[in-house]
Amino acid sequence: MAMPAAQAGSVAATDDTKFSFFVTSLRGMLELSGSDQGFGGDLRYGEATGLAGADKICSELAERSLPGAGSKGWRAFLSTAKGSPDGGPTHAKDRIGTGPWYDRAGRLVAMDLNGVLQQRPAGADSAIAADLPNERGEPNHTDTVAGMDDNHDVVTATNLQGMYDGRPTCEDFTSVETEMPMMGAAGAGAAGRGGRPGRPGGGFMHYGPGVGHSWPAMSGMSWIAAHGAPGCSPSVALVQTGAGEGTGIGNGGGYGGIYCFALKP
């Protein structure tokens, strides 16, 4: 797949010193991963853990956009099943500081954690609340190949309270393997469309991490918690097909993107 060209008339930074939030762009994820399918569920990127690697991805994309911004202490808005000092979950809300956060063009995203933990960011600039921008300040909805517009899924593994949502996490973002449940009487029920295990009576089960929507869609309005990804394997799927088939992390409409917050606005 060809990488999207830079958008004509990209948003000019009005106060780049505030730059402290973005959605990782499709182009950025493809370039850093070195693959036309992105990272999938393994975000280690040369680091020991998935969270450390995801933070590094955030820092590098911020630096590419604005030299010097990579040192602001970037954190991926991700939760994991393990990793806290007591061996329990790590919650995304505890990783990103206290705000406020602004996009590449200096527009307010949220003043504080209470603003973050809403269906759409509370208090966000009206130009971006319904279409959160990438590291270049461009609306994520339009940052795709021409004619493809289903890129809203952003990996969070997080519920509306900013905490681990109980879904699979691709081994805490260290694996591209999708764990499928046992089939049969003690398993997950009958197979769904496309040969994937499904809910009894039909429909899809999602065996990947929870995702939010960078822009609202029929399948969910929340930017933090909309539904689960189909799986953990690398994938870019930008054409609207309804429920995603296969086990690609992007197959529900996306490319395995993540949200990035800086500790120092």
Secondary structure as UniProt FT lines:
FT   TURN            8..9
FT   HELIX           16..18
FT   STRAND          21..23
FT   HELIX           26..33
FT   TURN            36..37
FT   TURN            40..41
FT   TURN            45..46
FT   HELIX           50..65
FT   TURN            67..68
FT   HELIX           69..71
FT   STRAND          74..76
FT   TURN            85..86
FT   HELIX           92..94
FT   STRAND          101..102
FT   TURN            104..105
FT   STRAND          108..110
FT   HELIX           113..116
FT   TURN            122..123
FT   TURN            126..130
FT   STRAND          133..134
FT   TURN            135..136
FT   HELIX           140..142
FT   TURN            146..147
FT   STRAND          153..155
FT   TURN            160..161
FT   HELIX           170..173
FT   TURN            185..188
FT   HELIX           193..195
FT   STRAND          197..198
FT   TURN            200..201
FT   STRAND          210..213
FT   TURN            218..219
FT   STRAND          227..228
FT   TURN            249..253
FT   STRAND          254..262
//
